[in-house]
Structure formats: C-alpha cells, structure tokens
C-alpha cells in the first residue's frame, strides 16, 4: 500500500534532514527532539524564504535583460 502524499513528503523531509521528526511508536505520533527544533525554527525560515522570493522576483522584474514572464506571479 502506498503512503498518503503528506506522509511521503514528511519521509522525504526526514531523509533530507537526516533525522526522524516523529516518533511513530506505541499507537501515537509525537515529535522527536529534532521535530521540536524544526517546529521552533520553521516559522522564521518560512518568513525568510518568502522575503527572499519576493526580493528575487522584484529584482528579476526590474532587470531589462530578464523580462517578466506571464507565469512568474503564479509562484
């Protein structure tokens, strides 16, 4: 049986980070120490990512060598 998409993404993230984020034993799911670190740091990381994306898109739109693409606002 294939895992649901969310579970697949979590497993990929765990593999990428090299740490399990959830303790899946005992019939319940709880955060590991690594999971707690991720939960604490993720909001700031996401804000910084959004800011970086905005700055890069603004720079790209103002660069005459890099004309805006009609799909750039979709991402």
CHARMM internal coordinates of N, CA and C (Angstrom, degrees):
IC EDIT
DIST 1 N 1 CA 1.4456
DIST 1 CA 1 C 1.5415
ANGL 1 N 1 CA 1 C 108.18
DIST 1 C 2 N 1.2992
ANGL 1 CA 1 C 2 N 115.77
DIHE 1 N 1 CA 1 C 2 N 136.06
DIST 2 N 2 CA 1.4674
ANGL 1 C 2 N 2 CA 121.55
DIHE 1 CA 1 C 2 N 2 CA -179.66
DIST 2 CA 2 C 1.5175
ANGL 2 N 2 CA 2 C 110.41
DIHE 1 C 2 N 2 CA 2 C -82.55
DIST 2 C 3 N 1.3338
ANGL 2 CA 2 C 3 N 115.58
DIHE 2 N 2 CA 2 C 3 N 142.87
DIST 3 N 3 CA 1.4634
ANGL 2 C 3 N 3 CA 121.02
DIHE 2 CA 2 C 3 N 3 CA 178.08
DIST 3 CA 3 C 1.5239
ANGL 3 N 3 CA 3 C 110.21
DIHE 2 C 3 N 3 CA 3 C -70.66
DIST 3 C 4 N 1.3434
ANGL 3 CA 3 C 4 N 117.31
DIHE 3 N 3 CA 3 C 4 N 149.41
DIST 4 N 4 CA 1.4635
ANGL 3 C 4 N 4 CA 120.22
DIHE 3 CA 3 C 4 N 4 CA 174.11
DIST 4 CA 4 C 1.5355
ANGL 4 N 4 CA 4 C 110.22
DIHE 3 C 4 N 4 CA 4 C -60.84
DIST 4 C 5 N 1.3346
ANGL 4 CA 4 C 5 N 117.77
DIHE 4 N 4 CA 4 C 5 N 155.56
DIST 5 N 5 CA 1.4659
ANGL 4 C 5 N 5 CA 121.51
DIHE 4 CA 4 C 5 N 5 CA -177.09
DIST 5 CA 5 C 1.5321
ANGL 5 N 5 CA 5 C 113.93
DIHE 4 C 5 N 5 CA 5 C -54.30
DIST 5 C 6 N 1.3260
ANGL 5 CA 5 C 6 N 118.74
DIHE 5 N 5 CA 5 C 6 N -39.89
DIST 6 N 6 CA 1.4613
ANGL 5 C 6 N 6 CA 120.48
DIHE 5 CA 5 C 6 N 6 CA -179.97
DIST 6 CA 6 C 1.5262
ANGL 6 N 6 CA 6 C 110.87
DIHE 5 C 6 N 6 CA 6 C -64.12
DIST 6 C 7 N 1.3209
ANGL 6 CA 6 C 7 N 116.24
DIHE 6 N 6 CA 6 C 7 N -44.31
DIST 7 N 7 CA 1.4672
ANGL 6 C 7 N 7 CA 120.05
DIHE 6 CA 6 C 7 N 7 CA 178.05
DIST 7 CA 7 C 1.5177
ANGL 7 N 7 CA 7 C 111.16
DIHE 6 C 7 N 7 CA 7 C -61.52
DIST 7 C 8 N 1.3252
ANGL 7 CA 7 C 8 N 117.05
DIHE 7 N 7 CA 7 C 8 N -39.28
DIST 8 N 8 CA 1.4645
ANGL 7 C 8 N 8 CA 120.93
DIHE 7 CA 7 C 8 N 8 CA 177.79
DIST 8 CA 8 C 1.5233
ANGL 8 N 8 CA 8 C 110.74
DIHE 7 C 8 N 8 CA 8 C -62.21
DIST 8 C 9 N 1.3110
ANGL 8 CA 8 C 9 N 116.48
DIHE 8 N 8 CA 8 C 9 N -43.28
DIST 9 N 9 CA 1.4767
ANGL 8 C 9 N 9 CA 120.55
DIHE 8 CA 8 C 9 N 9 CA -179.52
DIST 9 CA 9 C 1.5293
ANGL 9 N 9 CA 9 C 111.01
DIHE 8 C 9 N 9 CA 9 C -65.94
DIST 9 C 10 N 1.3165
ANGL 9 CA 9 C 10 N 116.52
DIHE 9 N 9 CA 9 C 10 N -39.91
DIST 10 N 10 CA 1.4640
ANGL 9 C 10 N 10 CA 119.98
DIHE 9 CA 9 C 10 N 10 CA 177.92
DIST 10 CA 10 C 1.5193
ANGL 10 N 10 CA 10 C 109.91
DIHE 9 C 10 N 10 CA 10 C -63.46
DIST 10 C 11 N 1.3190
ANGL 10 CA 10 C 11 N 117.48
DIHE 10 N 10 CA 10 C 11 N -44.54
DIST 11 N 11 CA 1.4744
ANGL 10 C 11 N 11 CA 121.26
DIHE 10 CA 10 C 11 N 11 CA 178.77
DIST 11 CA 11 C 1.5325
ANGL 11 N 11 CA 11 C 110.56
DIHE 10 C 11 N 11 CA 11 C -61.41
DIST 11 C 12 N 1.3361
ANGL 11 CA 11 C 12 N 117.11
DIHE 11 N 11 CA 11 C 12 N -40.97
DIST 12 N 12 CA 1.4775
ANGL 11 C 12 N 12 CA 120.08
DIHE 11 CA 11 C 12 N 12 CA 178.04
DIST 12 CA 12 C 1.5276
ANGL 12 N 12 CA 12 C 110.27
DIHE 11 C 12 N 12 CA 12 C -63.87
DIST 12 C 13 N 1.3284
ANGL 12 CA 12 C 13 N 116.97
DIHE 12 N 12 CA 12 C 13 N -41.42
DIST 13 N 13 CA 1.4562
ANGL 12 C 13 N 13 CA 120.89
DIHE 12 CA 12 C 13 N 13 CA 178.35
DIST 13 CA 13 C 1.5248
ANGL 13 N 13 CA 13 C 110.25
DIHE 12 C 13 N 13 CA 13 C -63.08
DIST 13 C 14 N 1.3274
ANGL 13 CA 13 C 14 N 116.82
DIHE 13 N 13 CA 13 C 14 N -44.04
DIST 14 N 14 CA 1.4581
ANGL 13 C 14 N 14 CA 120.45
DIHE 13 CA 13 C 14 N 14 CA 178.31
DIST 14 CA 14 C 1.5284
ANGL 14 N 14 CA 14 C 110.97
DIHE 13 C 14 N 14 CA 14 C -61.36
DIST 14 C 15 N 1.3106
ANGL 14 CA 14 C 15 N 115.72
DIHE 14 N 14 CA 14 C 15 N -41.29
DIST 15 N 15 CA 1.4665
ANGL 14 C 15 N 15 CA 119.71
DIHE 14 CA 14 C 15 N 15 CA 178.71
DIST 15 CA 15 C 1.5283
ANGL 15 N 15 CA 15 C 110.25
DIHE 14 C 15 N 15 CA 15 C -64.79
DIST 15 C 16 N 1.3185
ANGL 15 CA 15 C 16 N 116.37
DIHE 15 N 15 CA 15 C 16 N -43.67
DIST 16 N 16 CA 1.4654
ANGL 15 C 16 N 16 CA 121.48
DIHE 15 CA 15 C 16 N 16 CA -179.97
DIST 16 CA 16 C 1.5287
ANGL 16 N 16 CA 16 C 111.28
DIHE 15 C 16 N 16 CA 16 C -63.20
DIST 16 C 17 N 1.3278
ANGL 16 CA 16 C 17 N 116.99
DIHE 16 N 16 CA 16 C 17 N -41.48
DIST 17 N 17 CA 1.4592
ANGL 16 C 17 N 17 CA 121.60
DIHE 16 CA 16 C 17 N 17 CA -179.45
DIST 17 CA 17 C 1.5300
ANGL 17 N 17 CA 17 C 112.64
DIHE 16 C 17 N 17 CA 17 C -79.29
DIST 17 C 18 N 1.3310
ANGL 17 CA 17 C 18 N 116.25
DIHE 17 N 17 CA 17 C 18 N -20.26
DIST 18 N 18 CA 1.4581
ANGL 17 C 18 N 18 CA 120.41
DIHE 17 CA 17 C 18 N 18 CA -178.93
DIST 18 CA 18 C 1.5143
ANGL 18 N 18 CA 18 C 113.15
DIHE 17 C 18 N 18 CA 18 C 76.06
DIST 18 C 19 N 1.3293
ANGL 18 CA 18 C 19 N 116.35
DIHE 18 N 18 CA 18 C 19 N 26.69
DIST 19 N 19 CA 1.4670
ANGL 18 C 19 N 19 CA 120.20
DIHE 18 CA 18 C 19 N 19 CA -178.86
DIST 19 CA 19 C 1.5254
ANGL 19 N 19 CA 19 C 109.66
DIHE 18 C 19 N 19 CA 19 C -152.60
DIST 19 C 20 N 1.3256
ANGL 19 CA 19 C 20 N 115.67
DIHE 19 N 19 CA 19 C 20 N 144.64
DIST 20 N 20 CA 1.4603
ANGL 19 C 20 N 20 CA 119.40
DIHE 19 CA 19 C 20 N 20 CA 173.37
DIST 20 CA 20 C 1.5222
ANGL 20 N 20 CA 20 C 108.65
DIHE 19 C 20 N 20 CA 20 C -77.54
DIST 20 C 21 N 1.3143
ANGL 20 CA 20 C 21 N 115.91
DIHE 20 N 20 CA 20 C 21 N 136.29
DIST 21 N 21 CA 1.4603
ANGL 20 C 21 N 21 CA 121.56
DIHE 20 CA 20 C 21 N 21 CA -178.63
DIST 21 CA 21 C 1.5239
ANGL 21 N 21 CA 21 C 112.08
DIHE 20 C 21 N 21 CA 21 C -97.19
DIST 21 C 22 N 1.3300
ANGL 21 CA 21 C 22 N 115.80
DIHE 21 N 21 CA 21 C 22 N -21.73
DIST 22 N 22 CA 1.4656
ANGL 21 C 22 N 22 CA 121.19
DIHE 21 CA 21 C 22 N 22 CA -177.54
DIST 22 CA 22 C 1.5160
ANGL 22 N 22 CA 22 C 110.39
DIHE 21 C 22 N 22 CA 22 C -128.66
DIST 22 C 23 N 1.3247
ANGL 22 CA 22 C 23 N 115.38
DIHE 22 N 22 CA 22 C 23 N 142.32
DIST 23 N 23 CA 1.4572
ANGL 22 C 23 N 23 CA 122.00
DIHE 22 CA 22 C 23 N 23 CA 169.67
DIST 23 CA 23 C 1.5147
ANGL 23 N 23 CA 23 C 105.14
DIHE 22 C 23 N 23 CA 23 C -93.96
DIST 23 C 24 N 1.3092
ANGL 23 CA 23 C 24 N 116.05
DIHE 23 N 23 CA 23 C 24 N 115.03
DIST 24 N 24 CA 1.4600
ANGL 23 C 24 N 24 CA 121.04
DIHE 23 CA 23 C 24 N 24 CA -173.00
DIST 24 CA 24 C 1.5307
ANGL 24 N 24 CA 24 C 112.31
DIHE 23 C 24 N 24 CA 24 C -102.17
DIST 24 C 25 N 1.2968
ANGL 24 CA 24 C 25 N 118.56
DIHE 24 N 24 CA 24 C 25 N 19.21
DIST 25 N 25 CA 1.4626
ANGL 24 C 25 N 25 CA 121.09
DIHE 24 CA 24 C 25 N 25 CA -176.39
DIST 25 CA 25 C 1.5114
ANGL 25 N 25 CA 25 C 112.79
DIHE 24 C 25 N 25 CA 25 C -95.01
DIST 25 C 26 N 1.3115
ANGL 25 CA 25 C 26 N 114.55
DIHE 25 N 25 CA 25 C 26 N 166.55
DIST 26 N 26 CA 1.4635
ANGL 25 C 26 N 26 CA 120.55
DIHE 25 CA 25 C 26 N 26 CA 173.86
DIST 26 CA 26 C 1.5098
ANGL 26 N 26 CA 26 C 115.31
DIHE 25 C 26 N 26 CA 26 C 70.25
DIST 26 C 27 N 1.3122
ANGL 26 CA 26 C 27 N 118.16
DIHE 26 N 26 CA 26 C 27 N 20.05
DIST 27 N 27 CA 1.4591
ANGL 26 C 27 N 27 CA 120.71
DIHE 26 CA 26 C 27 N 27 CA 177.10
DIST 27 CA 27 C 1.5151
ANGL 27 N 27 CA 27 C 114.82
DIHE 26 C 27 N 27 CA 27 C 79.16
DIST 27 C 28 N 1.3323
ANGL 27 CA 27 C 28 N 117.22
DIHE 27 N 27 CA 27 C 28 N 1.72
DIST 28 N 28 CA 1.4529
ANGL 27 C 28 N 28 CA 119.49
DIHE 27 CA 27 C 28 N 28 CA 175.58
DIST 28 CA 28 C 1.5177
ANGL 28 N 28 CA 28 C 109.44
DIHE 27 C 28 N 28 CA 28 C -137.24
DIST 28 C 29 N 1.3118
ANGL 28 CA 28 C 29 N 115.42
DIHE 28 N 28 CA 28 C 29 N 163.86
DIST 29 N 29 CA 1.4601
ANGL 28 C 29 N 29 CA 121.38
DIHE 28 CA 28 C 29 N 29 CA -178.35
DIST 29 CA 29 C 1.5220
ANGL 29 N 29 CA 29 C 108.22
DIHE 28 C 29 N 29 CA 29 C -117.01
DIST 29 C 30 N 1.3424
ANGL 29 CA 29 C 30 N 115.55
DIHE 29 N 29 CA 29 C 30 N 125.49
DIST 30 N 30 CA 1.4621
ANGL 29 C 30 N 30 CA 121.00
DIHE 29 CA 29 C 30 N 30 CA 178.28
DIST 30 CA 30 C 1.5247
ANGL 30 N 30 CA 30 C 108.71
DIHE 29 C 30 N 30 CA 30 C -131.52
DIST 30 C 31 N 1.3072
ANGL 30 CA 30 C 31 N 115.84
DIHE 30 N 30 CA 30 C 31 N 160.01
DIST 31 N 31 CA 1.4593
ANGL 30 C 31 N 31 CA 120.47
DIHE 30 CA 30 C 31 N 31 CA 177.99
DIST 31 CA 31 C 1.5221
ANGL 31 N 31 CA 31 C 110.64
DIHE 30 C 31 N 31 CA 31 C -74.59
DIST 31 C 32 N 1.3214
ANGL 31 CA 31 C 32 N 115.50
DIHE 31 N 31 CA 31 C 32 N 141.28
DIST 32 N 32 CA 1.4575
ANGL 31 C 32 N 32 CA 121.34
DIHE 31 CA 31 C 32 N 32 CA 170.17
DIST 32 CA 32 C 1.5259
ANGL 32 N 32 CA 32 C 107.65
DIHE 31 C 32 N 32 CA 32 C -82.65
DIST 32 C 33 N 1.3313
ANGL 32 CA 32 C 33 N 116.68
DIHE 32 N 32 CA 32 C 33 N 177.60
DIST 33 N 33 CA 1.4680
ANGL 32 C 33 N 33 CA 120.10
DIHE 32 CA 32 C 33 N 33 CA 175.43
DIST 33 CA 33 C 1.5268
ANGL 33 N 33 CA 33 C 109.63
DIHE 32 C 33 N 33 CA 33 C -59.26
DIST 33 C 34 N 1.3335
ANGL 33 CA 33 C 34 N 116.91
DIHE 33 N 33 CA 33 C 34 N -41.45
DIST 34 N 34 CA 1.4691
ANGL 33 C 34 N 34 CA 120.88
DIHE 33 CA 33 C 34 N 34 CA 177.82
DIST 34 CA 34 C 1.5257
ANGL 34 N 34 CA 34 C 110.87
DIHE 33 C 34 N 34 CA 34 C -63.18
DIST 34 C 35 N 1.3181
ANGL 34 CA 34 C 35 N 117.18
DIHE 34 N 34 CA 34 C 35 N -38.31
DIST 35 N 35 CA 1.4633
ANGL 34 C 35 N 35 CA 121.63
DIHE 34 CA 34 C 35 N 35 CA 177.65
DIST 35 CA 35 C 1.5165
ANGL 35 N 35 CA 35 C 111.97
DIHE 34 C 35 N 35 CA 35 C -63.15
DIST 35 C 36 N 1.3361
ANGL 35 CA 35 C 36 N 116.08
DIHE 35 N 35 CA 35 C 36 N -39.33
DIST 36 N 36 CA 1.4646
ANGL 35 C 36 N 36 CA 120.11
DIHE 35 CA 35 C 36 N 36 CA 177.23
DIST 36 CA 36 C 1.5279
ANGL 36 N 36 CA 36 C 111.23
DIHE 35 C 36 N 36 CA 36 C -64.72
DIST 36 C 37 N 1.3298
ANGL 36 CA 36 C 37 N 116.57
DIHE 36 N 36 CA 36 C 37 N -40.14
DIST 37 N 37 CA 1.4689
ANGL 36 C 37 N 37 CA 119.89
DIHE 36 CA 36 C 37 N 37 CA 177.83
DIST 37 CA 37 C 1.5237
ANGL 37 N 37 CA 37 C 109.68
DIHE 36 C 37 N 37 CA 37 C -62.21
DIST 37 C 38 N 1.3274
ANGL 37 CA 37 C 38 N 116.75
DIHE 37 N 37 CA 37 C 38 N -45.57
DIST 38 N 38 CA 1.4667
ANGL 37 C 38 N 38 CA 120.74
DIHE 37 CA 37 C 38 N 38 CA 179.84
DIST 38 CA 38 C 1.5303
ANGL 38 N 38 CA 38 C 110.40
DIHE 37 C 38 N 38 CA 38 C -60.46
DIST 38 C 39 N 1.3148
ANGL 38 CA 38 C 39 N 116.87
DIHE 38 N 38 CA 38 C 39 N -45.22
DIST 39 N 39 CA 1.4696
ANGL 38 C 39 N 39 CA 119.96
DIHE 38 CA 38 C 39 N 39 CA -179.24
DIST 39 CA 39 C 1.5248
ANGL 39 N 39 CA 39 C 111.42
DIHE 38 C 39 N 39 CA 39 C -62.88
DIST 39 C 40 N 1.3249
ANGL 39 CA 39 C 40 N 116.95
DIHE 39 N 39 CA 39 C 40 N -35.38
DIST 40 N 40 CA 1.4623
ANGL 39 C 40 N 40 CA 120.62
DIHE 39 CA 39 C 40 N 40 CA -179.65
DIST 40 CA 40 C 1.5270
ANGL 40 N 40 CA 40 C 111.41
DIHE 39 C 40 N 40 CA 40 C -71.92
DIST 40 C 41 N 1.3269
ANGL 40 CA 40 C 41 N 117.00
DIHE 40 N 40 CA 40 C 41 N -39.35
DIST 41 N 41 CA 1.4606
ANGL 40 C 41 N 41 CA 121.51
DIHE 40 CA 40 C 41 N 41 CA -173.24
DIST 41 CA 41 C 1.5317
ANGL 41 N 41 CA 41 C 113.89
DIHE 40 C 41 N 41 CA 41 C -92.08
DIST 41 C 42 N 1.3061
ANGL 41 CA 41 C 42 N 118.37
DIHE 41 N 41 CA 41 C 42 N -22.07
DIST 42 N 42 CA 1.4628
ANGL 41 C 42 N 42 CA 121.93
DIHE 41 CA 41 C 42 N 42 CA -173.42
DIST 42 CA 42 C 1.5294
ANGL 42 N 42 CA 42 C 114.81
DIHE 41 C 42 N 42 CA 42 C -59.11
DIST 42 C 43 N 1.3211
ANGL 42 CA 42 C 43 N 120.63
DIHE 42 N 42 CA 42 C 43 N -43.86
DIST 43 N 43 CA 1.4692
ANGL 42 C 43 N 43 CA 119.03
DIHE 42 CA 42 C 43 N 43 CA -178.43
DIST 43 CA 43 C 1.5342
ANGL 43 N 43 CA 43 C 112.79
DIHE 42 C 43 N 43 CA 43 C -57.18
DIST 43 C 44 N 1.3304
ANGL 43 CA 43 C 44 N 117.12
DIHE 43 N 43 CA 43 C 44 N -44.92
DIST 44 N 44 CA 1.4649
ANGL 43 C 44 N 44 CA 119.99
DIHE 43 CA 43 C 44 N 44 CA 179.35
DIST 44 CA 44 C 1.5239
ANGL 44 N 44 CA 44 C 110.98
DIHE 43 C 44 N 44 CA 44 C -65.95
DIST 44 C 45 N 1.3170
ANGL 44 CA 44 C 45 N 116.34
DIHE 44 N 44 CA 44 C 45 N -40.65
DIST 45 N 45 CA 1.4600
ANGL 44 C 45 N 45 CA 120.74
DIHE 44 CA 44 C 45 N 45 CA 178.34
DIST 45 CA 45 C 1.5284
ANGL 45 N 45 CA 45 C 110.67
DIHE 44 C 45 N 45 CA 45 C -61.13
DIST 45 C 46 N 1.3161
ANGL 45 CA 45 C 46 N 117.60
DIHE 45 N 45 CA 45 C 46 N -43.55
DIST 46 N 46 CA 1.4620
ANGL 45 C 46 N 46 CA 121.08
DIHE 45 CA 45 C 46 N 46 CA 179.61
DIST 46 CA 46 C 1.5281
ANGL 46 N 46 CA 46 C 111.45
DIHE 45 C 46 N 46 CA 46 C -65.34
DIST 46 C 47 N 1.3441
ANGL 46 CA 46 C 47 N 117.18
DIHE 46 N 46 CA 46 C 47 N -39.77
DIST 47 N 47 CA 1.4704
ANGL 46 C 47 N 47 CA 120.19
DIHE 46 CA 46 C 47 N 47 CA 176.73
DIST 47 CA 47 C 1.5218
ANGL 47 N 47 CA 47 C 110.79
DIHE 46 C 47 N 47 CA 47 C -61.80
DIST 47 C 48 N 1.3293
ANGL 47 CA 47 C 48 N 116.61
DIHE 47 N 47 CA 47 C 48 N -43.71
DIST 48 N 48 CA 1.4647
ANGL 47 C 48 N 48 CA 120.65
DIHE 47 CA 47 C 48 N 48 CA -179.98
DIST 48 CA 48 C 1.5232
ANGL 48 N 48 CA 48 C 111.26
DIHE 47 C 48 N 48 CA 48 C -65.53
DIST 48 C 49 N 1.3330
ANGL 48 CA 48 C 49 N 116.43
DIHE 48 N 48 CA 48 C 49 N -37.68
DIST 49 N 49 CA 1.4659
ANGL 48 C 49 N 49 CA 120.58
DIHE 48 CA 48 C 49 N 49 CA 177.93
DIST 49 CA 49 C 1.5310
ANGL 49 N 49 CA 49 C 110.33
DIHE 48 C 49 N 49 CA 49 C -63.84
DIST 49 C 50 N 1.3244
ANGL 49 CA 49 C 50 N 116.85
DIHE 49 N 49 CA 49 C 50 N -44.43
DIST 50 N 50 CA 1.4602
ANGL 49 C 50 N 50 CA 120.60
DIHE 49 CA 49 C 50 N 50 CA 179.23
DIST 50 CA 50 C 1.5297
ANGL 50 N 50 CA 50 C 111.03
DIHE 49 C 50 N 50 CA 50 C -63.26
DIST 50 C 51 N 1.3299
ANGL 50 CA 50 C 51 N 116.34
DIHE 50 N 50 CA 50 C 51 N -40.91
DIST 51 N 51 CA 1.4662
ANGL 50 C 51 N 51 CA 119.68
DIHE 50 CA 50 C 51 N 51 CA 178.63
DIST 51 CA 51 C 1.5258
ANGL 51 N 51 CA 51 C 110.64
DIHE 50 C 51 N 51 CA 51 C -64.99
DIST 51 C 52 N 1.3225
ANGL 51 CA 51 C 52 N 117.52
DIHE 51 N 51 CA 51 C 52 N -44.67
DIST 52 N 52 CA 1.4569
ANGL 51 C 52 N 52 CA 121.52
DIHE 51 CA 51 C 52 N 52 CA 178.70
DIST 52 CA 52 C 1.5183
ANGL 52 N 52 CA 52 C 110.77
DIHE 51 C 52 N 52 CA 52 C -59.96
DIST 52 C 53 N 1.3141
ANGL 52 CA 52 C 53 N 116.30
DIHE 52 N 52 CA 52 C 53 N -44.13
DIST 53 N 53 CA 1.4703
ANGL 52 C 53 N 53 CA 120.58
DIHE 52 CA 52 C 53 N 53 CA 179.79
DIST 53 CA 53 C 1.5277
ANGL 53 N 53 CA 53 C 110.74
DIHE 52 C 53 N 53 CA 53 C -61.23
DIST 53 C 54 N 1.3299
ANGL 53 CA 53 C 54 N 116.40
DIHE 53 N 53 CA 53 C 54 N -43.24
DIST 54 N 54 CA 1.4512
ANGL 53 C 54 N 54 CA 121.07
DIHE 53 CA 53 C 54 N 54 CA 179.48
DIST 54 CA 54 C 1.5257
ANGL 54 N 54 CA 54 C 110.82
DIHE 53 C 54 N 54 CA 54 C -62.93
DIST 54 C 55 N 1.3212
ANGL 54 CA 54 C 55 N 116.93
DIHE 54 N 54 CA 54 C 55 N -45.46
DIST 55 N 55 CA 1.4590
ANGL 54 C 55 N 55 CA 120.72
DIHE 54 CA 54 C 55 N 55 CA 179.79
DIST 55 CA 55 C 1.5245
ANGL 55 N 55 CA 55 C 112.09
DIHE 54 C 55 N 55 CA 55 C -62.93
DIST 55 C 56 N 1.3122
ANGL 55 CA 55 C 56 N 116.42
DIHE 55 N 55 CA 55 C 56 N -42.69
DIST 56 N 56 CA 1.4652
ANGL 55 C 56 N 56 CA 120.63
DIHE 55 CA 55 C 56 N 56 CA 179.91
DIST 56 CA 56 C 1.5274
ANGL 56 N 56 CA 56 C 110.35
DIHE 55 C 56 N 56 CA 56 C -65.66
DIST 56 C 57 N 1.3249
ANGL 56 CA 56 C 57 N 117.40
DIHE 56 N 56 CA 56 C 57 N -44.11
DIST 57 N 57 CA 1.4671
ANGL 56 C 57 N 57 CA 120.00
DIHE 56 CA 56 C 57 N 57 CA 179.42
DIST 57 CA 57 C 1.5271
ANGL 57 N 57 CA 57 C 111.34
DIHE 56 C 57 N 57 CA 57 C -63.83
DIST 57 C 58 N 1.3398
ANGL 57 CA 57 C 58 N 116.66
DIHE 57 N 57 CA 57 C 58 N -41.46
DIST 58 N 58 CA 1.4635
ANGL 57 C 58 N 58 CA 120.41
DIHE 57 CA 57 C 58 N 58 CA 178.47
DIST 58 CA 58 C 1.5296
ANGL 58 N 58 CA 58 C 110.62
DIHE 57 C 58 N 58 CA 58 C -62.28
DIST 58 C 59 N 1.3250
ANGL 58 CA 58 C 59 N 116.41
DIHE 58 N 58 CA 58 C 59 N -42.47
DIST 59 N 59 CA 1.4644
ANGL 58 C 59 N 59 CA 120.43
DIHE 58 CA 58 C 59 N 59 CA 178.98
DIST 59 CA 59 C 1.5256
ANGL 59 N 59 CA 59 C 110.67
DIHE 58 C 59 N 59 CA 59 C -65.30
DIST 59 C 60 N 1.3094
ANGL 59 CA 59 C 60 N 116.69
DIHE 59 N 59 CA 59 C 60 N -41.21
DIST 60 N 60 CA 1.4626
ANGL 59 C 60 N 60 CA 120.60
DIHE 59 CA 59 C 60 N 60 CA -179.76
DIST 60 CA 60 C 1.5249
ANGL 60 N 60 CA 60 C 111.15
DIHE 59 C 60 N 60 CA 60 C -65.28
DIST 60 C 61 N 1.3292
ANGL 60 CA 60 C 61 N 117.01
DIHE 60 N 60 CA 60 C 61 N -38.03
DIST 61 N 61 CA 1.4594
ANGL 60 C 61 N 61 CA 120.89
DIHE 60 CA 60 C 61 N 61 CA -179.51
DIST 61 CA 61 C 1.5216
ANGL 61 N 61 CA 61 C 111.90
DIHE 60 C 61 N 61 CA 61 C -70.05
DIST 61 C 62 N 1.3071
ANGL 61 CA 61 C 62 N 118.42
DIHE 61 N 61 CA 61 C 62 N -27.09
DIST 62 N 62 CA 1.4540
ANGL 61 C 62 N 62 CA 120.55
DIHE 61 CA 61 C 62 N 62 CA -178.88
DIST 62 CA 62 C 1.5322
ANGL 62 N 62 CA 62 C 112.44
DIHE 61 C 62 N 62 CA 62 C -93.24
DIST 62 C 63 N 1.3151
ANGL 62 CA 62 C 63 N 117.46
DIHE 62 N 62 CA 62 C 63 N -1.62
DIST 63 N 63 CA 1.4688
ANGL 62 C 63 N 63 CA 122.57
DIHE 62 CA 62 C 63 N 63 CA -178.29
DIST 63 CA 63 C 1.5276
ANGL 63 N 63 CA 63 C 108.93
DIHE 62 C 63 N 63 CA 63 C -91.09
DIST 63 C 64 N 1.3467
ANGL 63 CA 63 C 64 N 119.29
DIHE 63 N 63 CA 63 C 64 N 113.70
DIST 64 N 64 CA 1.4671
ANGL 63 C 64 N 64 CA 121.07
DIHE 63 CA 63 C 64 N 64 CA -179.07
DIST 64 CA 64 C 1.5298
ANGL 64 N 64 CA 64 C 112.60
DIHE 63 C 64 N 64 CA 64 C -63.76
DIST 64 C 65 N 1.3104
ANGL 64 CA 64 C 65 N 117.98
DIHE 64 N 64 CA 64 C 65 N -24.21
DIST 65 N 65 CA 1.4710
ANGL 64 C 65 N 65 CA 120.65
DIHE 64 CA 64 C 65 N 65 CA 177.65
DIST 65 CA 65 C 1.5245
ANGL 65 N 65 CA 65 C 111.08
DIHE 64 C 65 N 65 CA 65 C -78.06
DIST 65 C 66 N 1.3159
ANGL 65 CA 65 C 66 N 117.51
DIHE 65 N 65 CA 65 C 66 N -10.08
DIST 66 N 66 CA 1.4541
ANGL 65 C 66 N 66 CA 122.37
DIHE 65 CA 65 C 66 N 66 CA -178.10
DIST 66 CA 66 C 1.5244
ANGL 66 N 66 CA 66 C 108.41
DIHE 65 C 66 N 66 CA 66 C -131.56
DIST 66 C 67 N 1.3431
ANGL 66 CA 66 C 67 N 118.00
DIHE 66 N 66 CA 66 C 67 N 76.36
DIST 67 N 67 CA 1.4662
ANGL 66 C 67 N 67 CA 120.26
DIHE 66 CA 66 C 67 N 67 CA -176.30
DIST 67 CA 67 C 1.5286
ANGL 67 N 67 CA 67 C 111.35
DIHE 66 C 67 N 67 CA 67 C -61.78
DIST 67 C 68 N 1.3309
ANGL 67 CA 67 C 68 N 117.17
DIHE 67 N 67 CA 67 C 68 N 148.48
DIST 68 N 68 CA 1.4629
ANGL 67 C 68 N 68 CA 120.31
DIHE 67 CA 67 C 68 N 68 CA 179.99
DIST 68 CA 68 C 1.5218
ANGL 68 N 68 CA 68 C 111.47
DIHE 67 C 68 N 68 CA 68 C -60.79
DIST 68 C 69 N 1.2959
ANGL 68 CA 68 C 69 N 114.94
DIHE 68 N 68 CA 68 C 69 N 144.76
DIST 69 N 69 CA 1.4628
ANGL 68 C 69 N 69 CA 121.81
DIHE 68 CA 68 C 69 N 69 CA 176.99
DIST 69 CA 69 C 1.5328
ANGL 69 N 69 CA 69 C 107.82
DIHE 68 C 69 N 69 CA 69 C -99.79
DIST 69 C 70 N 1.3193
ANGL 69 CA 69 C 70 N 117.81
DIHE 69 N 69 CA 69 C 70 N 144.64
DIST 70 N 70 CA 1.4663
ANGL 69 C 70 N 70 CA 119.12
DIHE 69 CA 69 C 70 N 70 CA -178.18
DIST 70 CA 70 C 1.5302
ANGL 70 N 70 CA 70 C 112.52
DIHE 69 C 70 N 70 CA 70 C -62.52
DIST 70 C 71 N 1.3202
ANGL 70 CA 70 C 71 N 118.76
DIHE 70 N 70 CA 70 C 71 N -23.82
DIST 71 N 71 CA 1.4433
ANGL 70 C 71 N 71 CA 121.12
DIHE 70 CA 70 C 71 N 71 CA -178.35
DIST 71 CA 71 C 1.5296
ANGL 71 N 71 CA 71 C 113.52
DIHE 70 C 71 N 71 CA 71 C -92.68
DIST 71 C 72 N 1.3410
ANGL 71 CA 71 C 72 N 118.76
DIHE 71 N 71 CA 71 C 72 N -2.71
DIST 72 N 72 CA 1.4673
ANGL 71 C 72 N 72 CA 120.92
DIHE 71 CA 71 C 72 N 72 CA -175.34
DIST 72 CA 72 C 1.5198
ANGL 72 N 72 CA 72 C 112.52
DIHE 71 C 72 N 72 CA 72 C -61.76
DIST 72 C 73 N 1.3077
ANGL 72 CA 72 C 73 N 118.00
DIHE 72 N 72 CA 72 C 73 N -28.02
DIST 73 N 73 CA 1.4551
ANGL 72 C 73 N 73 CA 119.57
DIHE 72 CA 72 C 73 N 73 CA -178.31
DIST 73 CA 73 C 1.5387
ANGL 73 N 73 CA 73 C 111.64
DIHE 72 C 73 N 73 CA 73 C -81.01
DIST 73 C 74 N 1.3280
ANGL 73 CA 73 C 74 N 118.31
DIHE 73 N 73 CA 73 C 74 N -6.99
DIST 74 N 74 CA 1.4485
ANGL 73 C 74 N 74 CA 120.83
DIHE 73 CA 73 C 74 N 74 CA -178.70
DIST 74 CA 74 C 1.5230
ANGL 74 N 74 CA 74 C 111.87
DIHE 73 C 74 N 74 CA 74 C -79.81
DIST 74 C 75 N 1.2988
ANGL 74 CA 74 C 75 N 118.02
DIHE 74 N 74 CA 74 C 75 N -16.52
DIST 75 N 75 CA 1.4720
ANGL 74 C 75 N 75 CA 120.16
DIHE 74 CA 74 C 75 N 75 CA -174.50
DIST 75 CA 75 C 1.4968
ANGL 75 N 75 CA 75 C 112.11
DIHE 74 C 75 N 75 CA 75 C -107.86
END
COOR INIT
IC SEED 1 N 1 CA 1 C
IC BUILD
